[in-house]
Amino acid sequence: MIHFIRQVLENFHLSSLSSSYISLRPSIHQNDLLALSVDICIMERKVNPLIGLVVAAVVIYLLFKLVGFVMSILWWAAPVMLIGALIVKPKVVTDYGKWLWNSFRQNAILGIVFTLLTVVAFPIVAGFLLFKSLTYDKWANIASKMPRADVFRSEEADYEILEEEPLILEEKEPIKRRR
């Protein structure tokens, strides 16, 4: 079978498989032929798996170097971003500090974890605080236009009481399964 498909693929290009060939073998669809042709092409190429592992290791190494380079730049820029957040909207930074303190008071373990994550990921936190302080007024404006949750609780909801009727299901024959 594979030999036959290999001959067909050698005589015709994949894009121009004739419909007469497909009508000769109605059990094989065109998608199946394309899948089989891809399998044949992969079988003919013999690539050393060690080369794939080396390429993957090099790509992962380069990605780690790139992330390290970006983080080193952010470590130098983080104090400037934090000062910028304090200048633009000091309430954002104080709210973050209050959130850390409240998380420490409610659950000491989570408070310690959040504080350690804040120290370790200081550049990311500083960037987040700067972004939040720059967009604080826009978010406050959007939040003021949205309805509050307590408004829905104070209003009575319209509802209709339905009469309860028992649900009667008809018994059907069990389905016989073939094995």
DOLUMTI-132917 format. One record per residue (C-alpha): residue number from 1; residue in three letters; x, z negated, y negated. Coordinates in steps of 0.02 Angstrom, whole numbers. Layout:
BEGIN
{NUM 'ala' {X Z Y}}
...
//
This chain:
BEGIN
{1 'met' {0 0 0}}
{2 'ile' {137 -48 -122}}
{3 'his' {232 110 -77}}
{4 'phe' {76 214 -114}}
{5 'ile' {51 130 -284}}
{6 'arg' {237 152 -323}}
{7 'gln' {219 339 -289}}
{8 'val' {65 349 -400}}
{9 'leu' {154 258 -540}}
{10 'glu' {303 373 -526}}
{11 'asn' {191 528 -537}}
{12 'phe' {80 465 -677}}
{13 'his' {111 355 -827}}
{14 'leu' {16 190 -832}}
{15 'ser' {-88 245 -980}}
{16 'ser' {-141 408 -898}}
{17 'leu' {-200 350 -727}}
{18 'ser' {-326 480 -674}}
{19 'ser' {-504 432 -640}}
{20 'ser' {-497 538 -480}}
{21 'tyr' {-370 415 -407}}
{22 'ile' {-483 270 -449}}
{23 'ser' {-632 360 -373}}
{24 'leu' {-530 390 -214}}
{25 'arg' {-507 203 -195}}
{26 'pro' {-665 123 -264}}
{27 'ser' {-612 -51 -207}}
{28 'ile' {-462 -49 -325}}
{29 'his' {-507 -61 -509}}
{30 'gln' {-396 -3 -650}}
{31 'asn' {-356 -183 -702}}
{32 'asp' {-299 -220 -524}}
{33 'leu' {-186 -66 -529}}
{34 'leu' {-108 -123 -692}}
{35 'ala' {-79 -297 -621}}
{36 'leu' {-1 -224 -464}}
{37 'ser' {107 -107 -567}}
{38 'val' {170 -254 -671}}
{39 'asp' {208 -347 -510}}
{40 'ile' {306 -197 -446}}
{41 'cys' {405 -184 -607}}
{42 'ile' {447 -369 -599}}
{43 'met' {497 -354 -416}}
{44 'glu' {616 -212 -456}}
{45 'arg' {707 -310 -592}}
{46 'lys' {822 -439 -520}}
{47 'val' {866 -565 -654}}
{48 'asn' {971 -716 -618}}
{49 'pro' {867 -874 -650}}
{50 'leu' {1023 -960 -712}}
{51 'ile' {1024 -842 -861}}
{52 'gly' {846 -896 -904}}
{53 'leu' {896 -1080 -895}}
{54 'val' {1046 -1050 -1007}}
{55 'val' {940 -956 -1134}}
{56 'ala' {808 -1093 -1133}}
{57 'ala' {941 -1227 -1156}}
{58 'val' {1018 -1133 -1303}}
{59 'val' {848 -1110 -1386}}
{60 'ile' {806 -1295 -1366}}
{61 'tyr' {978 -1343 -1434}}
{62 'leu' {955 -1231 -1586}}
{63 'leu' {781 -1302 -1618}}
{64 'phe' {850 -1479 -1614}}
{65 'lys' {988 -1429 -1735}}
{66 'leu' {859 -1349 -1851}}
{67 'val' {749 -1505 -1848}}
{68 'gly' {903 -1614 -1878}}
{69 'phe' {953 -1507 -2028}}
{70 'val' {779 -1515 -2103}}
{71 'met' {770 -1703 -2076}}
{72 'ser' {940 -1730 -2158}}
{73 'ile' {880 -1636 -2312}}
{74 'leu' {719 -1737 -2312}}
{75 'trp' {818 -1901 -2299}}
{76 'trp' {907 -1855 -2461}}
{77 'ala' {745 -1800 -2545}}
{78 'ala' {637 -1946 -2484}}
{79 'pro' {681 -2070 -2624}}
{80 'val' {644 -1937 -2753}}
{81 'met' {476 -1899 -2669}}
{82 'leu' {432 -2085 -2664}}
{83 'ile' {476 -2107 -2849}}
{84 'gly' {373 -1950 -2886}}
{85 'ala' {225 -2023 -2793}}
{86 'leu' {243 -2186 -2893}}
{87 'ile' {247 -2089 -3057}}
{88 'val' {99 -1975 -3017}}
{89 'lys' {-18 -2102 -2938}}
{90 'pro' {49 -2277 -2903}}
{91 'lys' {-115 -2327 -2820}}
{92 'val' {-75 -2217 -2670}}
{93 'val' {88 -2309 -2632}}
{94 'thr' {10 -2481 -2658}}
{95 'asp' {-138 -2433 -2548}}
{96 'tyr' {-16 -2381 -2411}}
{97 'gly' {73 -2548 -2427}}
{98 'lys' {-94 -2640 -2418}}
{99 'trp' {-140 -2540 -2263}}
{100 'leu' {25 -2590 -2180}}
{101 'trp' {-3 -2773 -2226}}
{102 'asn' {-183 -2771 -2163}}
{103 'ser' {-131 -2689 -2000}}
{104 'phe' {1 -2826 -1980}}
{105 'arg' {-126 -2964 -2015}}
{106 'gln' {-258 -2893 -1895}}
{107 'asn' {-139 -2854 -1752}}
{108 'ala' {41 -2911 -1768}}
{109 'ile' {107 -2793 -1635}}
{110 'leu' {27 -2639 -1714}}
{111 'gly' {85 -2697 -1885}}
{112 'ile' {264 -2708 -1823}}
{113 'val' {250 -2537 -1739}}
{114 'phe' {178 -2456 -1898}}
{115 'thr' {313 -2536 -2005}}
{116 'leu' {451 -2476 -1888}}
{117 'leu' {376 -2301 -1887}}
{118 'thr' {370 -2305 -2077}}
{119 'val' {555 -2348 -2084}}
{120 'val' {608 -2222 -1952}}
{121 'ala' {499 -2082 -2020}}
{122 'phe' {529 -2127 -2202}}
{123 'pro' {554 -1945 -2260}}
{124 'ile' {390 -1892 -2181}}
{125 'val' {297 -2043 -2253}}
{126 'ala' {371 -2011 -2426}}
{127 'gly' {317 -1828 -2418}}
{128 'phe' {144 -1879 -2361}}
{129 'leu' {128 -2006 -2504}}
{130 'leu' {186 -1876 -2631}}
{131 'phe' {61 -1749 -2564}}
{132 'lys' {-78 -1878 -2565}}
{133 'ser' {-37 -1933 -2743}}
{134 'leu' {-37 -1753 -2805}}
{135 'thr' {-205 -1715 -2724}}
{136 'tyr' {-285 -1887 -2749}}
{137 'asp' {-402 -1836 -2890}}
{138 'lys' {-459 -1679 -2799}}
{139 'trp' {-501 -1778 -2642}}
{140 'ala' {-588 -1913 -2745}}
{141 'asn' {-693 -1777 -2829}}
{142 'ile' {-741 -1703 -2661}}
{143 'ala' {-781 -1875 -2590}}
{144 'ser' {-893 -1916 -2739}}
{145 'lys' {-998 -1761 -2706}}
{146 'met' {-1027 -1805 -2523}}
{147 'pro' {-1173 -1919 -2477}}
{148 'arg' {-1125 -2094 -2428}}
{149 'ala' {-1163 -2165 -2256}}
{150 'asp' {-1254 -2319 -2321}}
{151 'val' {-1381 -2207 -2410}}
{152 'phe' {-1441 -2143 -2242}}
{153 'arg' {-1457 -2319 -2173}}
{154 'ser' {-1570 -2378 -2314}}
{155 'glu' {-1696 -2237 -2295}}
{156 'glu' {-1825 -2239 -2159}}
{157 'ala' {-1815 -2093 -2041}}
{158 'asp' {-1971 -1993 -2003}}
{159 'tyr' {-2012 -1996 -1820}}
{160 'glu' {-2157 -1962 -1705}}
{161 'ile' {-2207 -2067 -1556}}
{162 'leu' {-2232 -1959 -1404}}
{163 'glu' {-2344 -2005 -1261}}
{164 'glu' {-2247 -2047 -1106}}
{165 'glu' {-2295 -1946 -954}}
{166 'pro' {-2211 -1967 -787}}
{167 'leu' {-2100 -1824 -736}}
{168 'ile' {-2156 -1753 -570}}
{169 'leu' {-2031 -1642 -483}}
{170 'glu' {-2082 -1526 -345}}
{171 'glu' {-1987 -1544 -184}}
{172 'lys' {-1896 -1387 -135}}
{173 'glu' {-1822 -1335 29}}
{174 'pro' {-1638 -1380 47}}
{175 'ile' {-1520 -1236 25}}
{176 'lys' {-1440 -1180 186}}
{177 'arg' {-1259 -1138 163}}
{178 'arg' {-1165 -1015 268}}
{179 'arg' {-993 -1056 331}}
//
